Amino acid sequence: MSPEEFQYLAILLSSIPVGFLFKNASPRAKQVGGAAMGVVLMLITCQLHIIHSVITILGTWMILQATPRSCHFLTLGWTFGYLLFFRTVTYFGLPSPTPFTNAVQLLLTLKLVSLANEVQEFCRSKKQEITLFSKSSMIGVIHSIPRLWEMFCYSYCYIGIMTGPFYRYKTYHDWLYQLNSKTIPSWRPLLLRLRPVPAFGGLFILVSHYFPLDYVRTDEFYDQIFLYRLFYMIPIFFVFRMRFYIAWIFAECGCMAAAFGAYPTAAKSRSGGGPTVEYSPIERSPDGDCIAMTYDYETVKNINCHGTDFCVKVKDGMRYWNMSVQWWLSQYIYKNSPIKSFIFGSAWTMLISAYWHGIHPGYYLSFLTIPLCLAAEGAMEAGLRHRLSDAGKLAFDWVHWFLKMRCYDYMCMGFVLLTFTDTLRYWRSIYFSVHLLAIMFLVAGQALAAAKPRSLRRGHPEAIGDGPQKSLPE
């Protein structure tokens, strides 16, 4: 592990006992104390580079003050524009930000864009109440436009400040004013969530030792036989997954310790977005006594390890990985795609996601491979799977799962190698196999779909562009 990884781990581990201190604190203690903790962490890890986050927050606040009813796209342009400056500061003679500063800036960008959208929704609901004399649904709607100091407290709250999960201002506000934090379970869900971490940690250390990433950058690696080069991407992606599984599980546990993101199960919360239906924070019996309620932490759930590894489709793999950010991308990017089609919307979303991650060419090469894989799997499902018997569908799904994992292995190489030269060198050494397979399956699937009777093609619920593929997985 690198020194930065050890520091990240220390931050994540320390957030758990700190969370228990904040769990039953007053709203003001949570608000000011949580922000103070975040600022201290930033001063330790980011030093003077904290100024980038200050500028970003101030710019967003001015947009919210000037145009609260149409601030979403302006904030999106401002924060993403500042990301470009942030990543190219060395060209202006400024010092390069630390990796921790980059992590903070990424999460801050998501928070501020979401906040602008929440302010816009608030203004829209108030307008509806005045013009239509009707009260709009208040699910997920904030109670007022945050003031500048409230924006700072939200932005610098220590929970998830560097690792996520992403959460909306409404989720943060609900945490501040929890009515029954003492009755919300923390220890049991936390310990259950931690159960796989020792195994993940041991596997991470073992596999990363025998399959180091740096070996791929050496000439010796490319002297190995084709099958070895092809195989090597599997342990690389495995190590990549273990690293993030551990980090995100610890981050979720930090939330659980503070009862952050805890909602009654009746609220049917979604990762990133929070409750999706009206709910009561306290239930009482006819005698007026409080009734014990069950809670979940779905709002801050950021990884479904089993789903990531064992789901069948590329599309579903996206849904289970970095779940709160996937919700953000679906809500604020995919739904606002310039062209309303599944493939273009997916490509547009992946382009924005690559830009959000950084300016390294490997991000773009990897993320822009996803729409091709999505189109190929959709074509094969529409053209072949539904012609098969139940046994044939089972075999199809097993093959589909195997190829899905190879797709992610392949794309991971661009994500970790980063440079254009290193990524293409590796992909070329395995003959761009996943790209070629995806194109082959896309053409074959479309040919098979075209050979179907027209009535079946028209009425089929999972033809490309219909059914569940209309929206990006969240």
C-alpha positions as CSV (number, residue, x, y, z in Angstrom):
1,M,0.0,0.0,0.0
2,S,1.2,3.5,-0.8
3,P,1.5,6.2,1.9
4,E,-1.6,7.9,0.6
5,E,-3.6,4.7,0.9
6,F,-2.5,4.3,4.5
7,Q,-3.6,7.9,5.2
8,Y,-7.0,7.2,3.5
9,L,-7.4,4.1,5.6
10,A,-6.5,6.0,8.8
11,I,-9.1,8.7,8.0
12,L,-11.8,6.0,7.3
13,L,-11.0,4.1,10.5
14,S,-11.0,7.2,12.7
15,S,-14.4,8.3,11.3
16,I,-16.1,5.3,13.0
17,P,-15.4,6.3,16.7
18,V,-15.9,9.9,15.8
19,G,-19.3,9.0,14.3
20,F,-20.5,7.6,17.7
21,L,-19.6,10.9,19.3
22,F,-21.8,12.8,16.9
23,K,-24.7,10.4,16.8
24,N,-26.6,11.8,19.7
25,A,-25.3,15.3,19.6
26,S,-27.4,18.4,19.1
27,P,-28.1,19.7,15.6
28,R,-25.7,22.6,16.1
29,A,-22.9,20.3,17.4
30,K,-23.4,18.1,14.4
31,Q,-23.3,21.0,12.0
32,V,-20.4,22.9,13.4
33,G,-18.5,20.0,14.8
34,G,-18.8,17.9,11.7
35,A,-17.6,20.8,9.5
36,A,-14.7,21.6,11.9
37,M,-13.6,17.9,11.7
38,G,-13.7,18.2,7.9
39,V,-11.7,21.4,7.8
40,V,-9.1,19.9,10.2
41,L,-8.7,16.8,7.9
42,M,-8.4,19.1,4.9
43,L,-5.7,21.3,6.5
44,I,-3.7,18.2,7.4
45,T,-4.0,16.5,4.0
46,C,-4.5,19.4,1.6
47,Q,-2.8,22.3,3.3
48,L,-3.2,25.6,1.3
49,H,-4.9,23.8,-1.5
50,I,-8.1,24.0,0.5
51,I,-8.5,27.4,-1.2
52,H,-9.8,25.5,-4.3
53,S,-12.8,24.2,-2.4
54,V,-13.5,27.7,-0.9
55,I,-13.5,29.3,-4.3
56,T,-15.9,26.6,-5.7
57,I,-18.3,27.1,-2.8
58,L,-18.3,30.9,-3.0
59,G,-18.9,30.7,-6.8
60,T,-21.8,28.4,-6.3
61,W,-23.3,30.5,-3.6
62,M,-23.3,33.6,-5.8
63,I,-25.1,31.6,-8.5
64,L,-27.7,30.4,-6.1
65,Q,-28.2,34.0,-4.9
66,A,-28.5,35.5,-8.4
67,T,-30.6,32.8,-10.1
68,P,-32.1,30.4,-7.6
69,R,-34.9,29.3,-10.1
70,S,-32.5,28.3,-12.8
71,C,-29.2,27.6,-11.0
72,H,-28.7,23.9,-11.8
73,F,-27.1,24.2,-15.2
74,L,-25.1,27.3,-14.3
75,T,-23.7,25.5,-11.2
76,L,-22.9,22.4,-13.3
77,G,-21.0,24.7,-15.8
78,W,-19.2,26.5,-13.0
79,T,-18.1,23.5,-11.0
80,F,-17.1,21.4,-14.0
81,G,-15.3,24.4,-15.5
82,Y,-13.4,24.9,-12.3
83,L,-12.4,21.2,-12.3
84,L,-10.6,21.9,-15.6
85,F,-8.7,24.8,-14.1
86,F,-8.0,22.7,-10.9
87,R,-6.4,20.0,-13.0
88,T,-4.3,22.3,-15.1
89,V,-3.1,24.7,-12.4
90,T,0.5,23.7,-13.1
91,Y,0.2,25.3,-16.5
92,F,-0.4,28.6,-14.7
93,G,2.6,28.2,-12.5
94,L,0.6,27.1,-9.5
95,P,1.6,24.1,-7.3
96,S,0.0,20.8,-8.1
97,P,-2.8,19.9,-5.6
98,T,-2.4,16.8,-3.4
99,P,-4.3,13.6,-4.2
100,F,-6.5,14.3,-1.1
101,T,-7.4,17.7,-2.5
102,N,-8.5,16.1,-5.8
103,A,-10.7,13.6,-3.9
104,V,-12.4,16.5,-1.9
105,Q,-12.9,18.5,-5.1
106,L,-14.6,15.5,-6.8
107,L,-17.1,15.0,-4.0
108,L,-17.6,18.7,-3.6
109,T,-18.5,19.1,-7.2
110,L,-21.2,16.4,-6.9
111,K,-22.6,18.0,-3.7
112,L,-22.8,21.5,-5.1
113,V,-24.5,20.5,-8.4
114,S,-27.0,18.5,-6.4
115,L,-27.6,21.4,-4.0
116,A,-28.3,23.7,-6.9
117,N,-30.9,21.2,-8.2
118,E,-32.4,21.0,-4.7
119,V,-32.7,24.8,-4.6
120,Q,-34.3,24.8,-8.0
121,E,-36.8,22.1,-6.9
122,F,-37.6,24.2,-3.7
123,C,-38.3,27.3,-5.8
124,R,-40.5,25.3,-8.2
125,S,-42.5,23.8,-5.3
126,K,-43.1,27.3,-3.8
127,K,-44.2,28.6,-7.2
128,Q,-46.6,25.8,-7.6
129,E,-48.1,26.5,-4.1
130,I,-48.6,30.1,-5.0
131,T,-49.9,29.8,-8.6
132,L,-51.9,26.6,-8.4
133,F,-53.0,26.9,-4.7
134,S,-51.8,23.3,-4.2
135,K,-49.0,21.9,-2.1
136,S,-46.5,19.8,-4.1
137,S,-44.9,16.6,-2.9
138,M,-42.2,17.4,-0.3
139,I,-40.4,14.1,-0.7
140,G,-36.7,15.0,-1.0
141,V,-37.4,18.7,-1.1
142,I,-35.4,21.0,1.2
143,H,-37.2,23.3,3.6
144,S,-35.3,26.5,2.7
145,I,-32.4,27.8,0.6
146,P,-29.2,27.3,2.6
147,R,-27.2,30.3,3.7
148,L,-23.6,30.6,3.0
149,W,-22.3,29.3,6.3
150,E,-24.8,26.4,6.0
151,M,-23.3,25.6,2.6
152,F,-19.8,25.6,4.1
153,C,-20.9,23.2,6.8
154,Y,-22.5,20.8,4.3
155,S,-19.5,21.0,2.0
156,Y,-17.0,20.4,4.7
157,C,-18.8,17.8,6.8
158,Y,-16.3,15.1,7.6
159,I,-18.6,12.3,6.6
160,G,-17.6,11.1,3.2
161,I,-15.5,14.2,2.5
162,M,-12.8,12.3,0.6
163,T,-14.2,8.9,-0.1
164,G,-17.9,9.3,-0.4
165,P,-20.6,8.2,-0.4
166,F,-22.2,11.2,-2.1
167,Y,-25.3,12.5,-0.3
168,R,-27.7,15.3,-0.9
169,Y,-28.2,18.4,1.2
170,K,-31.6,17.0,2.3
171,T,-30.0,13.9,3.6
172,Y,-27.5,16.0,5.5
173,H,-30.2,18.2,6.9
174,D,-32.3,15.2,8.0
175,W,-29.2,13.9,9.9
176,L,-28.8,17.2,11.7
177,Y,-32.4,17.2,12.9
178,Q,-33.0,13.5,13.6
179,L,-35.7,13.1,16.3
180,N,-34.8,9.7,17.5
181,S,-31.1,9.0,16.9
182,K,-30.8,7.0,20.2
183,T,-33.2,4.4,18.9
184,I,-31.5,4.0,15.5
185,P,-29.2,1.0,15.4
186,S,-25.5,1.5,14.6
187,W,-23.5,-1.4,16.1
188,R,-25.4,-4.3,14.5
189,P,-25.5,-3.0,10.9
190,L,-21.9,-1.8,11.2
191,L,-20.6,-5.1,12.4
192,L,-22.6,-6.9,9.7
193,R,-21.2,-4.6,7.1
194,L,-17.6,-5.2,8.3
195,R,-17.8,-9.0,8.1
196,P,-16.2,-9.4,4.6
197,V,-13.4,-6.8,5.1
198,P,-10.8,-9.2,6.6
199,A,-11.2,-11.5,3.6
200,F,-11.1,-8.6,1.2
201,G,-8.0,-7.2,2.9
202,G,-6.1,-10.5,2.8
203,L,-7.0,-11.1,-0.8
204,F,-5.9,-7.6,-1.7
205,I,-2.5,-8.0,-0.1
206,L,-2.0,-11.5,-1.6
207,V,-3.0,-10.8,-5.2
208,S,-1.4,-7.4,-5.4
209,H,1.9,-8.9,-4.3
210,Y,1.9,-11.5,-7.0
211,F,0.3,-9.4,-9.8
212,P,1.7,-5.8,-9.5
213,L,0.4,-3.2,-11.8
214,D,3.8,-1.7,-12.6
215,Y,4.8,-5.0,-14.2
216,V,2.4,-4.2,-17.1
217,R,4.5,-1.1,-17.9
218,T,7.7,-3.1,-18.4
219,D,9.0,-4.5,-21.7
220,E,9.4,-7.9,-20.0
221,F,5.7,-8.2,-19.6
222,Y,5.1,-8.0,-23.3
223,D,7.6,-10.8,-23.9
224,Q,5.2,-13.1,-22.1
225,I,2.8,-15.3,-24.1
226,F,-0.6,-14.0,-25.2
227,L,-2.6,-16.0,-22.8
228,Y,-0.6,-14.7,-19.8
229,R,-1.1,-11.1,-21.0
230,L,-4.8,-11.7,-21.5
231,F,-5.1,-13.3,-18.0
232,Y,-3.2,-10.6,-16.2
233,M,-6.1,-8.1,-16.5
234,I,-8.2,-10.4,-14.3
235,P,-6.1,-10.1,-11.1
236,I,-5.5,-6.4,-11.8
237,F,-9.3,-5.7,-11.8
238,F,-9.6,-8.0,-8.7
239,V,-7.1,-5.9,-6.8
240,F,-8.9,-2.8,-8.0
241,R,-12.2,-4.1,-6.7
242,M,-10.9,-5.2,-3.3
243,R,-9.3,-1.7,-2.7
244,F,-12.6,0.0,-3.3
245,Y,-14.7,-2.6,-1.6
246,I,-12.7,-2.0,1.6
247,A,-12.7,1.8,1.3
248,W,-16.4,2.1,0.6
249,I,-17.4,-0.4,3.3
250,F,-15.4,1.6,5.9
251,A,-17.0,4.8,4.6
252,E,-20.5,3.3,5.0
253,C,-19.6,2.2,8.5
254,G,-18.6,5.8,9.4
255,C,-22.1,6.8,8.4
256,M,-23.7,4.0,10.4
257,A,-21.7,5.0,13.5
258,A,-23.2,8.5,13.3
259,A,-26.7,7.2,12.2
260,F,-26.1,9.3,9.1
261,G,-28.4,8.4,6.2
262,A,-30.6,6.2,8.4
263,Y,-34.3,6.2,7.4
264,P,-37.2,4.0,8.3
265,T,-37.4,1.1,5.9
266,A,-40.9,2.4,5.0
267,A,-39.2,5.3,3.2
268,K,-37.9,3.0,0.5
269,S,-34.7,4.9,0.3
270,R,-32.3,4.7,-2.7
271,S,-28.6,5.1,-2.6
272,G,-27.7,8.8,-3.1
273,G,-31.2,10.0,-3.5
274,G,-32.7,9.1,-0.1
275,P,-36.4,8.4,0.6
276,T,-38.7,7.8,-2.4
277,V,-42.1,7.8,-0.5
278,E,-43.7,9.8,2.3
279,Y,-42.8,8.4,5.7
280,S,-43.2,9.2,9.4
281,P,-40.0,9.6,11.4
282,I,-41.9,8.5,14.5
283,E,-44.8,6.0,14.8
284,R,-47.1,5.9,17.8
285,S,-49.6,3.4,19.1
286,P,-53.2,4.4,19.8
287,D,-52.1,5.0,23.4
288,G,-49.5,7.5,22.3
289,D,-46.5,5.3,22.9
290,C,-43.7,5.3,20.4
291,I,-43.5,2.1,18.3
292,A,-40.2,0.6,17.5
293,M,-39.3,1.1,13.9
294,T,-36.8,-0.7,11.6
295,Y,-34.2,1.4,9.8
296,D,-31.8,0.9,6.9
297,Y,-28.8,2.7,5.5
298,E,-29.7,2.4,1.8
299,T,-29.2,6.1,1.3
300,V,-25.5,5.8,2.0
301,K,-24.9,2.4,0.5
302,N,-22.2,2.8,-2.0
303,I,-21.2,-0.7,-3.1
304,N,-23.0,-4.0,-3.5
305,C,-20.1,-6.4,-3.7
306,H,-22.1,-9.5,-4.5
307,G,-24.1,-7.7,-7.2
308,T,-20.9,-6.3,-8.7
309,D,-19.2,-9.7,-9.0
310,F,-22.2,-11.9,-9.8
311,C,-24.7,-9.8,-11.8
312,V,-25.1,-10.9,-15.4
313,K,-25.1,-7.7,-17.3
314,V,-22.7,-4.8,-17.9
315,K,-25.6,-2.5,-17.3
316,D,-26.3,-4.1,-13.8
317,G,-22.6,-4.0,-12.9
318,M,-22.7,-0.2,-13.2
319,R,-25.8,-0.1,-10.9
320,Y,-24.0,-1.9,-8.1
321,W,-20.7,0.0,-8.3
322,N,-20.2,3.4,-6.6
323,M,-23.9,3.5,-6.2
324,S,-24.4,7.0,-4.9
325,V,-22.4,8.5,-7.8
326,Q,-24.3,6.3,-10.3
327,W,-27.5,7.9,-8.9
328,W,-26.0,11.3,-9.4
329,L,-25.0,10.6,-12.9
330,S,-28.4,9.2,-13.8
331,Q,-30.3,12.0,-12.1
332,Y,-28.3,15.0,-13.3
333,I,-26.5,13.9,-16.4
334,Y,-28.3,11.0,-18.2
335,K,-31.8,12.5,-17.8
336,N,-30.5,15.8,-19.2
337,S,-28.8,14.1,-22.2
338,P,-29.0,16.3,-25.4
339,I,-30.4,13.4,-27.4
340,K,-32.9,11.1,-25.8
341,S,-31.7,7.6,-26.7
342,F,-30.3,4.9,-24.6
343,I,-27.0,4.5,-26.5
344,F,-26.3,8.3,-26.9
345,G,-27.4,9.0,-23.4
346,S,-25.1,6.3,-22.1
347,A,-22.2,7.6,-24.1
348,W,-22.9,11.2,-23.0
349,T,-23.0,10.1,-19.3
350,M,-19.8,8.1,-19.6
351,L,-18.0,11.0,-21.2
352,I,-19.1,13.3,-18.3
353,S,-18.1,10.6,-15.8
354,A,-14.6,10.3,-17.4
355,Y,-14.2,14.1,-17.3
356,W,-15.3,14.1,-13.6
357,H,-12.7,11.5,-12.8
358,G,-9.8,13.4,-14.5
359,I,-8.1,14.3,-17.7
360,H,-6.1,11.1,-18.1
361,P,-6.7,9.5,-21.5
362,G,-7.2,6.1,-19.9
363,Y,-10.4,7.3,-18.3
364,Y,-11.9,8.3,-21.6
365,L,-10.8,5.1,-23.4
366,S,-12.3,3.0,-20.7
367,F,-15.6,4.8,-20.1
368,L,-16.3,5.3,-23.8
369,T,-16.0,1.5,-24.2
370,I,-19.0,1.0,-22.0
371,P,-21.6,2.2,-24.5
372,L,-20.3,-0.3,-27.1
373,C,-20.6,-3.1,-24.6
374,L,-24.1,-2.0,-23.6
375,A,-25.2,-1.9,-27.2
376,A,-23.7,-5.4,-27.8
377,E,-25.4,-7.0,-24.8
378,G,-28.7,-5.4,-25.7
379,A,-28.5,-6.6,-29.3
380,M,-27.7,-10.2,-28.3
381,E,-30.5,-10.2,-25.7
382,A,-33.0,-8.9,-28.2
383,G,-31.7,-11.0,-31.1
384,L,-30.8,-14.4,-29.5
385,R,-31.7,-14.9,-25.8
386,H,-35.4,-14.8,-26.2
387,R,-35.3,-17.5,-28.8
388,L,-33.7,-20.0,-26.4
389,S,-35.2,-22.6,-24.2
390,D,-35.0,-22.1,-20.4
391,A,-31.8,-24.3,-20.4
392,G,-30.4,-22.2,-23.3
393,K,-31.2,-19.0,-21.4
394,L,-29.3,-20.3,-18.4
395,A,-26.3,-21.1,-20.5
396,F,-26.6,-17.8,-22.3
397,D,-26.6,-16.0,-18.9
398,W,-23.5,-17.9,-17.7
399,V,-21.6,-16.9,-20.8
400,H,-22.9,-13.4,-20.5
401,W,-21.7,-13.1,-17.0
402,F,-18.2,-14.4,-17.9
403,L,-17.9,-11.9,-20.8
404,K,-19.3,-9.1,-18.6
405,M,-16.4,-9.7,-16.1
406,R,-13.9,-9.7,-19.0
407,C,-15.3,-6.4,-20.2
408,Y,-14.7,-4.8,-16.8
409,D,-11.2,-6.4,-16.6
410,Y,-10.4,-4.9,-19.9
411,M,-11.8,-1.4,-19.2
412,C,-10.1,-1.4,-15.8
413,M,-6.7,-1.5,-17.5
414,G,-7.3,1.9,-19.0
415,F,-8.5,3.2,-15.7
416,V,-5.4,2.2,-13.8
417,L,-2.7,2.6,-16.5
418,L,-4.1,6.1,-17.2
419,T,-1.9,7.2,-20.1
420,F,-2.9,6.8,-23.8
421,T,0.3,5.0,-24.6
422,D,0.2,2.4,-21.8
423,T,-3.5,1.7,-22.3
424,L,-3.2,1.1,-26.0
425,R,0.0,-0.8,-25.6
426,Y,-1.8,-3.3,-23.4
427,W,-5.0,-3.5,-25.4
428,R,-3.0,-3.9,-28.6
429,S,-1.0,-6.8,-27.0
430,I,-4.3,-8.7,-26.5
431,Y,-5.5,-7.6,-30.0
432,F,-8.3,-5.3,-28.7
433,S,-10.2,-8.5,-28.0
434,V,-13.1,-7.0,-26.0
435,H,-13.7,-4.3,-28.6
436,L,-13.7,-6.8,-31.4
437,L,-16.0,-9.2,-29.5
438,A,-18.4,-6.4,-28.7
439,I,-18.6,-5.3,-32.4
440,M,-19.1,-8.9,-33.4
441,F,-21.9,-9.4,-30.9
442,L,-23.5,-6.1,-31.9
443,V,-23.6,-7.0,-35.5
444,A,-24.7,-10.6,-34.9
445,G,-27.4,-9.5,-32.5
446,Q,-28.8,-6.9,-34.9
447,A,-28.8,-9.5,-37.7
448,L,-30.6,-12.0,-35.6
449,A,-33.2,-9.4,-34.5
450,A,-33.7,-8.4,-38.1
451,A,-34.4,-12.0,-39.0
452,K,-37.3,-12.1,-36.4
453,P,-40.9,-11.8,-37.5
454,R,-41.8,-8.1,-37.5
455,S,-44.6,-8.6,-34.9
456,L,-42.1,-10.1,-32.4
457,R,-39.6,-7.3,-33.0
458,R,-42.2,-4.6,-32.5
459,G,-43.7,-6.1,-29.4
460,H,-40.6,-7.3,-27.7
461,P,-40.2,-5.6,-24.3
462,E,-36.4,-5.7,-24.2
463,A,-35.5,-4.6,-27.7
464,I,-32.8,-2.0,-27.9
465,G,-34.2,1.4,-26.8
466,D,-37.3,-0.2,-25.1
467,G,-38.0,-1.6,-21.7
468,P,-35.5,-1.4,-18.9
469,Q,-32.7,-0.2,-21.1
470,K,-34.3,3.2,-21.6
471,S,-32.6,4.6,-18.5
472,L,-29.1,4.4,-17.2
473,P,-28.8,2.0,-14.2
474,E,-28.8,4.0,-10.9
